[in-house]
């Protein structure tokens, strides 16, 4: 039962996005009847319209109707829109000062100089 309800609601949500597709398919299904009865150019001998004028009218009508619905939703959305502001008291915390320990002091003269380069013990090789 839940799956059926989910499927139904999903179709209802997706239906407006396929509106122009539905208008076009209904036109294609009834194109012969539309071209014989409703079309403006039905009495012309070389009719190249085949009811496309009615398709354009119905697509324009659908797009205008959808635009009106979007405008109505915008108006309703603007009326209902409320912004909640969170007031937070932020306190400035002073960073802890840390002293860097320097192991090499350059204020005195060097005591000795080493001419040899450090070589690791050969037993690890």
C-alpha positions, 0 to 999 in steps of 0.5 A: 500500500505504501509503495502505491501511495509513493508511486502516485505522489511521485507521479503527481509531482512529476506531472507538471514537468511533463505537461508540454509532453502530454499536450504534444502526445494528445495532439499526435494521437488526435492529429487527423481529427484536429486537422479535419475539424478544428484547423483554420486551414482545413478548407485549403487544397494544399494544407501543410498545417495538418493541425500544427496551428492548434498545437501551437495554440494549446502549447501557448495556452499551457505555458501561459497557464503555467506562468500564472501558476508560478506567479501565484506561487511566488505571491504566496511564498512572499507572504509566508516567507519568514526569516528566523535570526539567531542571536548568539553572544560571541566572546573574544577569547585571547589566544594562549601565548606560547614561547618558542624554545630556541636551542641555538643561540647566536649571540655568543661566539662558537666554541669549537668547529667540527671538520668531520661529517656525521656518518651513521654506524655501518652495522645497520647496513 
